[in-house]
């Protein structure tokens, strides 16, 4: 498996930082170049792997979640709670408007 290396330069990192609205120190740019190049190389390695016969999985551990029965476990206490609520209308709780 021969994977071609992706290389970034200082101007690429500066463009990425600008698009992400990040302020980075010019002294840190070489480290960002190295780290981002390593990440892109890893992505290229993963893209080069032949996954044609691999079945997609939702989770790496093939486990089944235990489910409880979908049954009501508490009684409806809406009327009780609405009696102590500051404002109620037509069975609904009224709250102050917070978004204009």
N, C-alpha and C positions, 0 to 999 in steps of 0.2 A: 504494500500500500504506500504509494508515493504521494505525499500531500505537499502542495505548493504553499510556501510561507506567505502570509499577508504582512506587508510592512507599512507602518504608518510613519509619518514624519511630524515635525513640530507644528506645521501649518494645519495638518489634519486634526491634531489634538486641540489646537486653538479654535478651529471651526466647530468641533464637537462641543467644546466648552461654551462657545457662543450660543449654539443652538439649544443647549441645555440650560442656558442662562446661569452658568457657573463661573465664578471668578477664581482662576487658578494663578498661582505665582509662577512667573517665568522660570524660576529655579526648579519647580516641580515638574515641568513639562517633560524632561527626559524620562523620569520615572513613569509618568502617565503613558508615554509612547511605548515603553517596554511592557508595562502591564496590559495595555489594550492590545498590543501586538500578540502577546501570549494568549489572551482570551480569544482573539480572532483565529489564531492558529489552532487552538483547541476545538473551536467550532468547525473549522475546516476538516480536522481529523474526524470529528463525529459525522460530518456530512459524507465523508469518504467511505464509511462503513456500509457494507451491503446489508440492508435490512429487509430485502424482498420477501424472505420466508419467515419473518418474525411477526407473530401475532401481537397487535397492540394490547397493552394492559392499562387498566385504570390505576393500578397500584402495584408496586414491585412485590408486595407480599400477597399471595393469592389467598386471602382470608375472607370469610363471610361475616358480616356484621350481625351480631345477635340483635333481634328486634323484639320489642315488647308488643303485646297486643294493643291495637289502637282503640282503647276504651277510655271513657270519661272517668277520671279519678277524683275529681272535685265537683262539688255541687255548684250550681250557678248562683253567685252572690252579687250579681250586678245591681239589683234593687237596693241591697244593703249598702254597697259602696256609693251608689248614686245619692242616697239620702245624706251622706256626709260630704258630698262633693259641692264646691262653691256654685257651679253652674251646670245645669243639665237641660237638654231639650230633646224631646222625642226619643228618649232612651240613649242619647249620645252625650258624652262629656264635652263641655265647651271649654276651650282653652284660649288664652290670649294669642292674637296674631303675632307671629315673630318674624315673618318674611313678608316684605312689602311687594 
